[in-house]
Amino acid sequence: MRNNILLPTDFSDNAWSAAVYTLKLFADTLAMVNYKHSFIEAIIIEPVIKKIGFHPMVPFLVIPE
């Protein structure tokens, strides 16, 4: 029997780190919170949820803020 694990982790740097982290944990599901970025953040920061959402490796749950 598997235990449910909730690990708060910051994947704001890039989507690839989130995918690798999920595969290393043998995770069954990936859940992320989606929040609105400011104008400057939207220009500078990579849209992680959008990139993962197009090609998820595991079931992907997006929770709106």
mmCIF file as gemmi writes it, N, C-alpha and C atoms, coordinates in Angstrom:
data_model
loop_
_atom_site.group_PDB
_atom_site.id
_atom_site.type_symbol
_atom_site.label_atom_id
_atom_site.label_alt_id
_atom_site.label_comp_id
_atom_site.label_asym_id
_atom_site.label_entity_id
_atom_site.label_seq_id
_atom_site.pdbx_PDB_ins_code
_atom_site.Cartn_x
_atom_site.Cartn_y
_atom_site.Cartn_z
_atom_site.occupancy
_atom_site.B_iso_or_equiv
_atom_site.pdbx_formal_charge
_atom_site.auth_seq_id
_atom_site.auth_asym_id
_atom_site.pdbx_PDB_model_num
ATOM 1 N N . MET Axp A 1 ? 0.842 -1.179 0 1 0 ? 1 A 1
ATOM 2 C CA . MET Axp A 1 ? 0 0 0 1 0 ? 1 A 1
ATOM 3 C C . MET Axp A 1 ? 0.885 1.24 0 1 0 ? 1 A 1
ATOM 4 N N . ARG Axp A 2 ? 0.584 2.175 -0.884 1 0 ? 2 A 1
ATOM 5 C CA . ARG Axp A 2 ? 1.359 3.414 -0.988 1 0 ? 2 A 1
ATOM 6 C C . ARG Axp A 2 ? 0.811 4.472 -0.054 1 0 ? 2 A 1
ATOM 7 N N . ASN Axp A 3 ? 1.713 5.263 0.46 1 0 ? 3 A 1
ATOM 8 C CA . ASN Axp A 3 ? 1.314 6.402 1.286 1 0 ? 3 A 1
ATOM 9 C C . ASN Axp A 3 ? 1.138 7.62 0.407 1 0 ? 3 A 1
ATOM 10 N N . ASN Axp A 4 ? 0.175 8.458 0.774 1 0 ? 4 A 1
ATOM 11 C CA . ASN Axp A 4 ? -0.002 9.717 0.071 1 0 ? 4 A 1
ATOM 12 C C . ASN Axp A 4 ? 1.004 10.716 0.615 1 0 ? 4 A 1
ATOM 13 N N . ILE Axp A 5 ? 1.695 11.401 -0.266 1 0 ? 5 A 1
ATOM 14 C CA . ILE Axp A 5 ? 2.719 12.344 0.138 1 0 ? 5 A 1
ATOM 15 C C . ILE Axp A 5 ? 2.387 13.706 -0.451 1 0 ? 5 A 1
ATOM 16 N N . LEU Axp A 6 ? 2.426 14.719 0.388 1 0 ? 6 A 1
ATOM 17 C CA . LEU Axp A 6 ? 2.23 16.091 -0.068 1 0 ? 6 A 1
ATOM 18 C C . LEU Axp A 6 ? 3.533 16.832 0.171 1 0 ? 6 A 1
ATOM 19 N N . LEU Axp A 7 ? 4.218 17.189 -0.894 1 0 ? 7 A 1
ATOM 20 C CA . LEU Axp A 7 ? 5.499 17.871 -0.789 1 0 ? 7 A 1
ATOM 21 C C . LEU Axp A 7 ? 5.416 19.236 -1.453 1 0 ? 7 A 1
ATOM 22 N N . PRO Axp A 8 ? 5.394 20.307 -0.666 1 0 ? 8 A 1
ATOM 23 C CA . PRO Axp A 8 ? 5.406 21.635 -1.284 1 0 ? 8 A 1
ATOM 24 C C . PRO Axp A 8 ? 6.772 21.915 -1.898 1 0 ? 8 A 1
ATOM 25 N N . THR Axp A 9 ? 6.79 22.176 -3.171 1 0 ? 9 A 1
ATOM 26 C CA . THR Axp A 9 ? 8.04 22.391 -3.888 1 0 ? 9 A 1
ATOM 27 C C . THR Axp A 9 ? 7.854 23.534 -4.869 1 0 ? 9 A 1
ATOM 28 N N . ASP Axp A 10 ? 8.906 24.302 -5.068 1 0 ? 10 A 1
ATOM 29 C CA . ASP Axp A 10 ? 8.852 25.445 -5.978 1 0 ? 10 A 1
ATOM 30 C C . ASP Axp A 10 ? 9.391 25.03 -7.346 1 0 ? 10 A 1
ATOM 31 N N . PHE Axp A 11 ? 8.515 25.044 -8.358 1 0 ? 11 A 1
ATOM 32 C CA . PHE Axp A 11 ? 8.911 24.71 -9.72 1 0 ? 11 A 1
ATOM 33 C C . PHE Axp A 11 ? 8.857 25.944 -10.614 1 0 ? 11 A 1
ATOM 34 N N . SER Axp A 12 ? 9.034 27.106 -10.025 1 0 ? 12 A 1
ATOM 35 C CA . SER Axp A 12 ? 8.908 28.327 -10.821 1 0 ? 12 A 1
ATOM 36 C C . SER Axp A 12 ? 10.066 28.518 -11.788 1 0 ? 12 A 1
ATOM 37 N N . ASP Axp A 13 ? 11.177 27.784 -11.603 1 0 ? 13 A 1
ATOM 38 C CA . ASP Axp A 13 ? 12.328 27.974 -12.489 1 0 ? 13 A 1
ATOM 39 C C . ASP Axp A 13 ? 12.087 27.396 -13.877 1 0 ? 13 A 1
ATOM 40 N N . ASN Axp A 14 ? 11.572 26.172 -13.967 1 0 ? 14 A 1
ATOM 41 C CA . ASN Axp A 14 ? 11.218 25.637 -15.283 1 0 ? 14 A 1
ATOM 42 C C . ASN Axp A 14 ? 10.358 24.39 -15.167 1 0 ? 14 A 1
ATOM 43 N N . ALA Axp A 15 ? 9.692 24.048 -16.252 1 0 ? 15 A 1
ATOM 44 C CA . ALA Axp A 15 ? 8.787 22.906 -16.275 1 0 ? 15 A 1
ATOM 45 C C . ALA Axp A 15 ? 9.548 21.586 -16.263 1 0 ? 15 A 1
ATOM 46 N N . TRP Axp A 16 ? 10.75 21.574 -16.813 1 0 ? 16 A 1
ATOM 47 C CA . TRP Axp A 16 ? 11.52 20.324 -16.879 1 0 ? 16 A 1
ATOM 48 C C . TRP Axp A 16 ? 11.844 19.806 -15.483 1 0 ? 16 A 1
ATOM 49 N N . SER Axp A 17 ? 12.169 20.681 -14.543 1 0 ? 17 A 1
ATOM 50 C CA . SER Axp A 17 ? 12.48 20.244 -13.186 1 0 ? 17 A 1
ATOM 51 C C . SER Axp A 17 ? 11.262 19.61 -12.521 1 0 ? 17 A 1
ATOM 52 N N . ALA Axp A 18 ? 10.07 20.103 -12.807 1 0 ? 18 A 1
ATOM 53 C CA . ALA Axp A 18 ? 8.848 19.51 -12.262 1 0 ? 18 A 1
ATOM 54 C C . ALA Axp A 18 ? 8.628 18.118 -12.822 1 0 ? 18 A 1
ATOM 55 N N . ALA Axp A 19 ? 8.868 17.931 -14.105 1 0 ? 19 A 1
ATOM 56 C CA . ALA Axp A 19 ? 8.69 16.613 -14.727 1 0 ? 19 A 1
ATOM 57 C C . ALA Axp A 19 ? 9.69 15.605 -14.184 1 0 ? 19 A 1
ATOM 58 N N . VAL Axp A 20 ? 10.94 16.005 -14.049 1 0 ? 20 A 1
ATOM 59 C CA . VAL Axp A 20 ? 11.976 15.11 -13.527 1 0 ? 20 A 1
ATOM 60 C C . VAL Axp A 20 ? 11.689 14.744 -12.078 1 0 ? 20 A 1
ATOM 61 N N . TYR Axp A 21 ? 11.284 15.712 -11.271 1 0 ? 21 A 1
ATOM 62 C CA . TYR Axp A 21 ? 10.963 15.486 -9.869 1 0 ? 21 A 1
ATOM 63 C C . TYR Axp A 21 ? 9.811 14.489 -9.732 1 0 ? 21 A 1
ATOM 64 N N . THR Axp A 22 ? 8.797 14.638 -10.559 1 0 ? 22 A 1
ATOM 65 C CA . THR Axp A 22 ? 7.643 13.739 -10.53 1 0 ? 22 A 1
ATOM 66 C C . THR Axp A 22 ? 8.054 12.311 -10.878 1 0 ? 22 A 1
ATOM 67 N N . LEU Axp A 23 ? 8.9 12.151 -11.875 1 0 ? 23 A 1
ATOM 68 C CA . LEU Axp A 23 ? 9.346 10.809 -12.28 1 0 ? 23 A 1
ATOM 69 C C . LEU Axp A 23 ? 10.257 10.176 -11.231 1 0 ? 23 A 1
ATOM 70 N N . LYS Axp A 24 ? 11.09 10.965 -10.577 1 0 ? 24 A 1
ATOM 71 C CA . LYS Axp A 24 ? 11.977 10.418 -9.542 1 0 ? 24 A 1
ATOM 72 C C . LYS Axp A 24 ? 11.202 9.877 -8.352 1 0 ? 24 A 1
ATOM 73 N N . LEU Axp A 25 ? 10.071 10.492 -8.036 1 0 ? 25 A 1
ATOM 74 C CA . LEU Axp A 25 ? 9.245 10.043 -6.907 1 0 ? 25 A 1
ATOM 75 C C . LEU Axp A 25 ? 8.289 8.919 -7.279 1 0 ? 25 A 1
ATOM 76 N N . PHE Axp A 26 ? 8.246 8.534 -8.547 1 0 ? 26 A 1
ATOM 77 C CA . PHE Axp A 26 ? 7.269 7.561 -9.044 1 0 ? 26 A 1
ATOM 78 C C . PHE Axp A 26 ? 5.861 8.003 -8.659 1 0 ? 26 A 1
ATOM 79 N N . ALA Axp A 27 ? 5.582 9.276 -8.842 1 0 ? 27 A 1
ATOM 80 C CA . ALA Axp A 27 ? 4.298 9.865 -8.442 1 0 ? 27 A 1
ATOM 81 C C . ALA Axp A 27 ? 3.174 9.388 -9.357 1 0 ? 27 A 1
ATOM 82 N N . ASP Axp A 28 ? 2.013 9.205 -8.767 1 0 ? 28 A 1
ATOM 83 C CA . ASP Axp A 28 ? 0.826 8.808 -9.526 1 0 ? 28 A 1
ATOM 84 C C . ASP Axp A 28 ? 0.084 10.019 -10.062 1 0 ? 28 A 1
ATOM 85 N N . THR Axp A 29 ? 0.196 11.153 -9.381 1 0 ? 29 A 1
ATOM 86 C CA . THR Axp A 29 ? -0.524 12.363 -9.748 1 0 ? 29 A 1
ATOM 87 C C . THR Axp A 29 ? 0.327 13.581 -9.399 1 0 ? 29 A 1
ATOM 88 N N . LEU Axp A 30 ? 0.215 14.615 -10.218 1 0 ? 30 A 1
ATOM 89 C CA . LEU Axp A 30 ? 0.878 15.885 -9.939 1 0 ? 30 A 1
ATOM 90 C C . LEU Axp A 30 ? -0.198 16.951 -9.813 1 0 ? 30 A 1
ATOM 91 N N . ALA Axp A 31 ? -0.21 17.666 -8.689 1 0 ? 31 A 1
ATOM 92 C CA . ALA Axp A 31 ? -1.176 18.746 -8.467 1 0 ? 31 A 1
ATOM 93 C C . ALA Axp A 31 ? -0.411 20.039 -8.266 1 0 ? 31 A 1
ATOM 94 N N . MET Axp A 32 ? -0.865 21.094 -8.944 1 0 ? 32 A 1
ATOM 95 C CA . MET Axp A 32 ? -0.226 22.409 -8.825 1 0 ? 32 A 1
ATOM 96 C C . MET Axp A 32 ? -1.289 23.48 -8.68 1 0 ? 32 A 1
ATOM 97 N N . VAL Axp A 33 ? -0.924 24.556 -7.987 1 0 ? 33 A 1
ATOM 98 C CA . VAL Axp A 33 ? -1.828 25.694 -7.803 1 0 ? 33 A 1
ATOM 99 C C . VAL Axp A 33 ? -1.492 26.738 -8.857 1 0 ? 33 A 1
ATOM 100 N N . ASN Axp A 34 ? -2.508 27.18 -9.588 1 0 ? 34 A 1
ATOM 101 C CA . ASN Axp A 34 ? -2.339 28.189 -10.623 1 0 ? 34 A 1
ATOM 102 C C . ASN Axp A 34 ? -2.772 29.544 -10.079 1 0 ? 34 A 1
ATOM 103 N N . TYR Axp A 35 ? -1.9 30.536 -10.202 1 0 ? 35 A 1
ATOM 104 C CA . TYR Axp A 35 ? -2.246 31.876 -9.762 1 0 ? 35 A 1
ATOM 105 C C . TYR Axp A 35 ? -1.825 32.879 -10.827 1 0 ? 35 A 1
ATOM 106 N N . LYS Axp A 36 ? -2.474 34.036 -10.797 1 0 ? 36 A 1
ATOM 107 C CA . LYS Axp A 36 ? -2.189 35.091 -11.767 1 0 ? 36 A 1
ATOM 108 C C . LYS Axp A 36 ? -0.857 35.758 -11.442 1 0 ? 36 A 1
ATOM 109 N N . HIS Axp A 37 ? -0.056 35.962 -12.474 1 0 ? 37 A 1
ATOM 110 C CA . HIS Axp A 37 ? 1.21 36.662 -12.322 1 0 ? 37 A 1
ATOM 111 C C . HIS Axp A 37 ? 1.007 38.135 -12.664 1 0 ? 37 A 1
ATOM 112 N N . SER Axp A 38 ? 1.88 38.967 -12.135 1 0 ? 38 A 1
ATOM 113 C CA . SER Axp A 38 ? 1.852 40.375 -12.506 1 0 ? 38 A 1
ATOM 114 C C . SER Axp A 38 ? 2.354 40.503 -13.95 1 0 ? 38 A 1
ATOM 115 N N . PHE Axp A 39 ? 2.249 41.665 -14.507 1 0 ? 39 A 1
ATOM 116 C CA . PHE Axp A 39 ? 2.661 41.881 -15.891 1 0 ? 39 A 1
ATOM 117 C C . PHE Axp A 39 ? 4.142 41.556 -16.086 1 0 ? 39 A 1
ATOM 118 N N . ILE Axp A 40 ? 4.98 42.014 -15.174 1 0 ? 40 A 1
ATOM 119 C CA . ILE Axp A 40 ? 6.426 41.769 -15.276 1 0 ? 40 A 1
ATOM 120 C C . ILE Axp A 40 ? 6.738 40.28 -15.112 1 0 ? 40 A 1
ATOM 121 N N . GLU Axp A 41 ? 6.102 39.634 -14.138 1 0 ? 41 A 1
ATOM 122 C CA . GLU Axp A 41 ? 6.316 38.191 -13.942 1 0 ? 41 A 1
ATOM 123 C C . GLU Axp A 41 ? 5.892 37.394 -15.167 1 0 ? 41 A 1
ATOM 124 N N . ALA Axp A 42 ? 4.805 37.787 -15.79 1 0 ? 42 A 1
ATOM 125 C CA . ALA Axp A 42 ? 4.316 37.082 -16.977 1 0 ? 42 A 1
ATOM 126 C C . ALA Axp A 42 ? 5.325 37.153 -18.119 1 0 ? 42 A 1
ATOM 127 N N . ILE Axp A 43 ? 6.076 38.23 -18.185 1 0 ? 43 A 1
ATOM 128 C CA . ILE Axp A 43 ? 7.092 38.374 -19.236 1 0 ? 43 A 1
ATOM 129 C C . ILE Axp A 43 ? 8.354 37.576 -18.905 1 0 ? 43 A 1
ATOM 130 N N . ILE Axp A 44 ? 8.746 37.587 -17.636 1 0 ? 44 A 1
ATOM 131 C CA . ILE Axp A 44 ? 10.027 37.013 -17.231 1 0 ? 44 A 1
ATOM 132 C C . ILE Axp A 44 ? 9.949 35.512 -16.927 1 0 ? 44 A 1
ATOM 133 N N . ILE Axp A 45 ? 8.908 35.077 -16.209 1 0 ? 45 A 1
ATOM 134 C CA . ILE Axp A 45 ? 8.828 33.705 -15.702 1 0 ? 45 A 1
ATOM 135 C C . ILE Axp A 45 ? 8.208 32.769 -16.741 1 0 ? 45 A 1
ATOM 136 N N . GLU Axp A 46 ? 8.764 31.569 -16.826 1 0 ? 46 A 1
ATOM 137 C CA . GLU Axp A 46 ? 8.258 30.545 -17.749 1 0 ? 46 A 1
ATOM 138 C C . GLU Axp A 46 ? 6.883 30.053 -17.28 1 0 ? 46 A 1
ATOM 139 N N . PRO Axp A 47 ? 5.918 29.889 -18.181 1 0 ? 47 A 1
ATOM 140 C CA . PRO Axp A 47 ? 4.59 29.391 -17.803 1 0 ? 47 A 1
ATOM 141 C C . PRO Axp A 47 ? 4.621 27.871 -17.566 1 0 ? 47 A 1
ATOM 142 N N . VAL Axp A 48 ? 4.983 27.464 -16.36 1 0 ? 48 A 1
ATOM 143 C CA . VAL Axp A 48 ? 5.211 26.053 -16.03 1 0 ? 48 A 1
ATOM 144 C C . VAL Axp A 48 ? 3.945 25.226 -16.23 1 0 ? 48 A 1
ATOM 145 N N . ILE Axp A 49 ? 2.814 25.681 -15.708 1 0 ? 49 A 1
ATOM 146 C CA . ILE Axp A 49 ? 1.579 24.9 -15.798 1 0 ? 49 A 1
ATOM 147 C C . ILE Axp A 49 ? 1.141 24.72 -17.248 1 0 ? 49 A 1
ATOM 148 N N . LYS Axp A 50 ? 1.294 25.755 -18.054 1 0 ? 50 A 1
ATOM 149 C CA . LYS Axp A 50 ? 0.923 25.631 -19.468 1 0 ? 50 A 1
ATOM 150 C C . LYS Axp A 50 ? 1.797 24.614 -20.183 1 0 ? 50 A 1
ATOM 151 N N . LYS Axp A 51 ? 3.095 24.616 -19.903 1 0 ? 51 A 1
ATOM 152 C CA . LYS Axp A 51 ? 3.996 23.673 -20.571 1 0 ? 51 A 1
ATOM 153 C C . LYS Axp A 51 ? 3.739 22.236 -20.139 1 0 ? 51 A 1
ATOM 154 N N . ILE Axp A 52 ? 3.521 22.007 -18.845 1 0 ? 52 A 1
ATOM 155 C CA . ILE Axp A 52 ? 3.254 20.652 -18.359 1 0 ? 52 A 1
ATOM 156 C C . ILE Axp A 52 ? 1.886 20.188 -18.85 1 0 ? 52 A 1
ATOM 157 N N . GLY Axp A 53 ? 0.924 21.091 -18.892 1 0 ? 53 A 1
ATOM 158 C CA . GLY Axp A 53 ? -0.442 20.74 -19.278 1 0 ? 53 A 1
ATOM 159 C C . GLY Axp A 53 ? -0.576 20.2 -20.689 1 0 ? 53 A 1
ATOM 160 N N . PHE Axp A 54 ? 0.324 20.578 -21.588 1 0 ? 54 A 1
ATOM 161 C CA . PHE Axp A 54 ? 0.231 20.103 -22.966 1 0 ? 54 A 1
ATOM 162 C C . PHE Axp A 54 ? 0.724 18.666 -23.129 1 0 ? 54 A 1
ATOM 163 N N . HIS Axp A 55 ? 1.703 18.249 -22.333 1 0 ? 55 A 1
ATOM 164 C CA . HIS Axp A 55 ? 2.26 16.902 -22.447 1 0 ? 55 A 1
ATOM 165 C C . HIS Axp A 55 ? 2.512 16.304 -21.062 1 0 ? 55 A 1
ATOM 166 N N . PRO Axp A 56 ? 1.445 16.023 -20.287 1 0 ? 56 A 1
ATOM 167 C CA . PRO Axp A 56 ? 1.671 15.485 -18.945 1 0 ? 56 A 1
ATOM 168 C C . PRO Axp A 56 ? 2.139 14.024 -18.992 1 0 ? 56 A 1
ATOM 169 N N . MET Axp A 57 ? 3.076 13.69 -18.105 1 0 ? 57 A 1
ATOM 170 C CA . MET Axp A 57 ? 3.575 12.314 -18.009 1 0 ? 57 A 1
ATOM 171 C C . MET Axp A 57 ? 2.757 11.503 -17.014 1 0 ? 57 A 1
ATOM 172 N N . VAL Axp A 58 ? 2.116 12.17 -16.09 1 0 ? 58 A 1
ATOM 173 C CA . VAL Axp A 58 ? 1.224 11.555 -15.09 1 0 ? 58 A 1
ATOM 174 C C . VAL Axp A 58 ? -0.051 12.397 -15.068 1 0 ? 58 A 1
ATOM 175 N N . PRO Axp A 59 ? -1.132 11.871 -14.493 1 0 ? 59 A 1
ATOM 176 C CA . PRO Axp A 59 ? -2.341 12.699 -14.374 1 0 ? 59 A 1
ATOM 177 C C . PRO Axp A 59 ? -2.008 14.021 -13.666 1 0 ? 59 A 1
ATOM 178 N N . PHE Axp A 60 ? -2.54 15.107 -14.205 1 0 ? 60 A 1
ATOM 179 C CA . PHE Axp A 60 ? -2.147 16.442 -13.788 1 0 ? 60 A 1
ATOM 180 C C . PHE Axp A 60 ? -3.371 17.226 -13.342 1 0 ? 60 A 1
ATOM 181 N N . LEU Axp A 61 ? -3.384 17.683 -12.07 1 0 ? 61 A 1
ATOM 182 C CA . LEU Axp A 61 ? -4.486 18.432 -11.505 1 0 ? 61 A 1
ATOM 183 C C . LEU Axp A 61 ? -4.05 19.868 -11.294 1 0 ? 61 A 1
ATOM 184 N N . VAL Axp A 62 ? -4.797 20.825 -11.857 1 0 ? 62 A 1
ATOM 185 C CA . VAL Axp A 62 ? -4.512 22.241 -11.679 1 0 ? 62 A 1
ATOM 186 C C . VAL Axp A 62 ? -5.596 22.829 -10.781 1 0 ? 62 A 1
ATOM 187 N N . ILE Axp A 63 ? -5.156 23.408 -9.663 1 0 ? 63 A 1
ATOM 188 C CA . ILE Axp A 63 ? -6.08 23.999 -8.701 1 0 ? 63 A 1
ATOM 189 C C . ILE Axp A 63 ? -5.998 25.517 -8.843 1 0 ? 63 A 1
ATOM 190 N N . PRO Axp A 64 ? -7.102 26.189 -9.198 1 0 ? 64 A 1
ATOM 191 C CA . PRO Axp A 64 ? -7.044 27.656 -9.313 1 0 ? 64 A 1
ATOM 192 C C . PRO Axp A 64 ? -6.957 28.295 -7.94 1 0 ? 64 A 1
ATOM 193 N N . GLU Axp A 65 ? -6.267 29.435 -7.891 1 0 ? 65 A 1
ATOM 194 C CA . GLU Axp A 65 ? -6.106 30.142 -6.62 1 0 ? 65 A 1
ATOM 195 C C . GLU Axp A 65 ? -7.401 30.782 -6.192 1 0 ? 65 A 1
